[in-house]
Amino acid sequence: MSIDTEAAPKAWRGRFFEDFAVGDVFRSRLGRTITETDNIWFTCLTLNTNQIHFNVPYSERTQFGRPLVNSTFTLALITGMTVPDTSENAAANLEWTDIKLPKPVFAGDTLWAESEILELRESRSNPRVGIVTMRCRGINQRREVVIEFRRTFMVYKREAPEAAPAFPGTDTDWSV
């Protein structure tokens, strides 16, 4: 296993369209443990009334024997975990396709995200952005793939006015 010895940038602005190459692979730096609260809140917020997500006696009678984590929470979490590496400078998500859920997710599972860039193209309608298609997957602490999907998003080019740094700065001297 190789260790990345490249120095971290002093200022991180995220990746822009010009920074991607087909075949690039990104792995989330952090894992995220899912809690019962995550699952119940997300299920309630989205008005999902399937009891397998929030009713323990009901879910104990299913093939899983315990509550399942809401699969759209898993999709949202893995998407979010890919953002720092891929779409922090996105103008819009365009599509999610080919979503597969090969293994269940339960409270207490810790997930990591892995992404691979599959396609890049210039936007035909907006010269300030490019279109990126990638495949993503979520991997749990048991090394099982729990979700896979493709995602396409529109991302700004480095010189796009919308991508200019937003830090406001100040004229006030430090006081400490």
C-alpha angles and dihedrals in degrees: 000000000000122000118221107241097179112123117249114251116256090227120029116203097167126245124307128201091270091057097064129088127182107262096032110143123203127189122195112254093216134045121218125215113214117224132203087247092056090053097045095045093047091047092050094043091054094043092236104165098187102126093212086084100051113011112083098191090048094047091047088066092056128086089262096055093213140045117299121223109249105263093221088057087055090050092048094046096049091045090051092048090057095052100085090055101036122011109025086117096041119138093200145344110244104186150342114210141167094030110183128180106196097167133028123250122220135186107276094039116124117214134199127189130228125187136185125195109234107170139013129187140160116255112256093210105034122043091195094068143047131207120242126191119191140165119232137190138186118222124194131214089270090060090250121143106234100175138014129182146149120242130190122196140169113239130190123248115239095255096046110124090230089061096056113126111272100202104124098210122204140234091217116110119233112268100198 
